[in-house]
Amino acid sequence: MTPAAADRVRTFLQNRGKGIGLRLGLKTSGCSGMAYVLEFVDELNEDDEVFEIEGVNLIVDAKSLIYLQGIELDFVKEGLNEGFKFNNPNAKGECGCGESFTV
């Protein structure tokens, strides 16, 4: 997680008023097969791994971890658009719209 992403997550958690961190996971979706999922976490699951980065807890479930090892979560602003960007060294390709990837 880059410092920009950590700052953004920290702000979201503070505005939300609760939560122990941010979950980064995967779901089957899109034309390439897998899509990223980001959600706030209030309670840990049994198979969760917690990584403290820049003072923020990033939580990944065991099933997703194999596909996410080495990933960089960034927060970027490009013109009027802003959002999280996933730099995943495990991804072999992405769909044209950038919503899903394959390994």
C-alpha positions in Angstrom: 0.0 0.0 0.0 1.5 3.3 -1.0 1.4 6.3 1.3 -1.3 7.9 -0.8 -3.5 4.8 -0.6 -2.9 4.6 3.2 -3.9 8.2 3.7 -7.1 7.7 1.7 -8.1 4.6 3.6 -7.3 6.2 6.9 -9.6 9.1 6.0 -12.4 6.8 5.0 -12.1 4.8 8.3 -12.1 8.0 10.3 -15.1 9.4 8.5 -16.9 6.0 8.9 -16.2 6.1 12.7 -15.5 2.4 13.0 -13.6 -0.4 11.5 -10.3 -2.2 12.0 -9.0 -2.0 8.4 -9.6 -2.5 4.7 -10.2 -5.9 3.1 -8.6 -6.5 -0.3 -10.0 -9.6 -1.9 -11.1 -11.1 -5.1 -14.3 -12.3 -6.7 -15.1 -14.1 -9.9 -16.3 -11.4 -12.3 -15.8 -9.6 -15.6 -14.6 -10.9 -18.9 -11.1 -11.8 -17.7 -12.2 -13.9 -14.7 -11.3 -12.0 -11.4 -12.0 -8.6 -10.0 -10.7 -6.8 -6.9 -13.0 -6.2 -3.9 -12.3 -3.5 -1.3 -14.5 -3.3 1.8 -14.2 -2.1 5.4 -13.7 -4.7 8.1 -15.3 -4.6 11.5 -14.4 -8.2 12.5 -11.7 -10.6 11.3 -12.5 -14.0 9.8 -10.6 -17.1 10.9 -8.6 -17.3 7.7 -7.7 -13.6 7.5 -4.1 -12.3 7.3 -3.5 -8.8 8.6 -0.8 -6.6 7.2 -0.1 -3.3 8.9 1.1 -0.8 6.3 1.6 2.9 6.9 -0.5 2.6 10.1 -3.4 1.0 8.2 -4.5 -2.7 8.5 -4.8 -4.3 5.1 -6.7 -7.6 5.5 -6.6 -10.4 3.0 -8.4 -13.8 3.2 -6.3 -17.0 2.6 -8.0 -17.8 -0.7 -7.2 -14.4 -2.2 -3.7 -14.2 -0.8 -2.0 -16.4 -3.4 -3.2 -14.1 -6.2 -2.4 -10.9 -4.4 1.1 -11.5 -3.1 3.3 -8.6 -4.1 0.4 -6.4 -5.1 0.7 -2.6 -4.7 -2.4 -0.7 -3.8 -2.2 2.9 -4.9 -4.5 5.9 -4.9 -4.3 8.1 -7.9 -5.8 11.3 -9.2 -6.0 11.8 -12.9 -7.7 15.0 -13.9 -11.2 14.9 -12.4 -11.0 11.2 -11.7 -9.6 9.6 -8.6 -9.5 6.0 -7.3 -7.5 3.0 -6.2 -5.1 1.4 -8.6 -3.9 -2.2 -8.4 -0.4 -3.0 -9.5 -0.5 -6.8 -9.4 2.7 -8.7 -10.6 0.6 -11.9 -10.7 -1.8 -10.6 -13.3 -1.1 -12.0 -16.8 -3.7 -9.8 -18.5 -6.6 -7.4 -18.0 -9.8 -6.9 -19.9 -10.2 -3.8 -22.1 -12.2 -1.9 -19.5 -9.7 -2.6 -16.7 -12.4 -4.1 -14.4 -11.1 -7.6 -14.3 -7.8 -9.6 -14.7 -6.5 -13.1 -15.3 -3.6 -14.9 -13.7 
